Amino acid sequence: MYLDSAKKQELFEKYGKSATDTGSPESQIALFSFRISHLTEHLKKNHKDYGTERALKMLVGKRRRLLDYLIKIDITRYRAIIKELGIRK
């Protein structure tokens, strides 16, 4: 699989508070962004894979809701994660 436990732990360590911090919005957004980029590459090759397209849209929605939540609670954390992941231009 493209996302093994070592890669997840690396993402959580880099963007979360610790390697075991799986619940913070920053770590979840980073994980969703990694999965979104993988699914986007898959859909470029397999444009008729509608199940993956639906999963991608749901992941983008989850990430959007987490980003909206992060804006409400702490705008500086939102700006930091956006800049770090390069989500916005």
C-alpha positions as CSV (number, residue, x, y, z in Angstrom):
1,M,0.0,0.0,0.0
2,Y,1.1,3.5,-0.7
3,L,0.6,4.6,2.9
4,D,2.2,2.3,5.5
5,S,2.5,2.9,9.2
6,A,6.0,4.3,9.0
7,K,4.9,7.0,6.5
8,K,1.9,7.8,8.7
9,Q,4.1,8.1,11.8
10,E,6.5,10.4,9.9
11,L,3.6,12.7,8.9
12,F,2.3,12.8,12.4
13,E,5.8,13.5,13.8
14,K,6.4,16.3,11.3
15,Y,3.0,18.1,11.5
16,G,1.6,17.0,14.8
17,K,2.8,17.6,18.3
18,S,4.5,14.1,18.6
19,A,4.8,10.9,16.6
20,T,1.7,9.5,18.4
21,D,-0.4,12.7,17.9
22,T,-3.0,11.4,15.5
23,G,-5.9,13.6,16.6
24,S,-4.7,17.2,16.1
25,P,-6.2,19.0,13.1
26,E,-2.7,19.7,11.7
27,S,-1.7,16.0,11.6
28,Q,-5.1,15.0,10.1
29,I,-4.9,17.7,7.4
30,A,-1.4,16.6,6.5
31,L,-2.5,12.9,6.2
32,F,-5.5,13.9,4.1
33,S,-3.3,16.1,1.9
34,F,-0.9,13.1,1.3
35,R,-3.9,10.9,0.4
36,I,-5.4,13.5,-1.9
37,S,-2.2,14.0,-3.8
38,H,-1.9,10.2,-4.3
39,L,-5.5,9.8,-5.5
40,T,-5.1,12.8,-7.8
41,E,-2.2,11.1,-9.5
42,H,-4.2,7.9,-9.8
43,L,-7.1,9.7,-11.4
44,K,-4.8,11.3,-14.0
45,K,-4.0,7.8,-15.2
46,N,-7.4,6.3,-14.7
47,H,-9.9,9.0,-15.5
48,K,-12.9,6.6,-15.5
49,D,-12.4,5.4,-12.0
50,Y,-15.5,6.9,-10.5
51,G,-15.2,5.2,-7.1
52,T,-11.9,6.8,-6.6
53,E,-13.2,10.1,-7.8
54,R,-16.0,10.0,-5.2
55,A,-13.5,9.1,-2.4
56,L,-11.3,12.0,-3.5
57,K,-14.2,14.4,-3.3
58,M,-15.1,13.1,0.2
59,L,-11.5,13.5,1.4
60,V,-11.3,17.1,0.0
61,G,-14.5,17.8,1.9
62,K,-13.1,16.4,5.2
63,R,-10.0,18.4,4.8
64,R,-12.0,21.6,4.0
65,R,-14.1,21.1,7.2
66,L,-10.9,20.6,9.3
67,L,-9.4,23.7,7.8
68,D,-12.6,25.7,8.6
69,Y,-12.5,24.4,12.1
70,L,-8.8,25.4,12.4
71,I,-9.6,29.0,11.2
72,K,-12.3,29.3,13.9
73,I,-10.1,28.2,16.8
74,D,-6.7,29.6,15.8
75,I,-5.9,31.5,12.6
76,T,-2.1,31.4,13.1
77,R,-2.1,27.6,13.2
78,Y,-4.3,27.6,10.0
79,R,-1.8,29.9,8.2
80,A,1.1,27.8,9.4
81,I,-0.3,24.5,8.1
82,I,-1.4,26.1,4.8
83,K,2.0,27.5,4.2
84,E,3.8,24.3,5.3
85,L,1.7,22.0,3.0
86,G,1.5,24.5,0.2
87,I,-2.3,24.1,-0.2
88,R,-3.1,27.6,-1.2
89,K,-1.2,29.9,-3.6
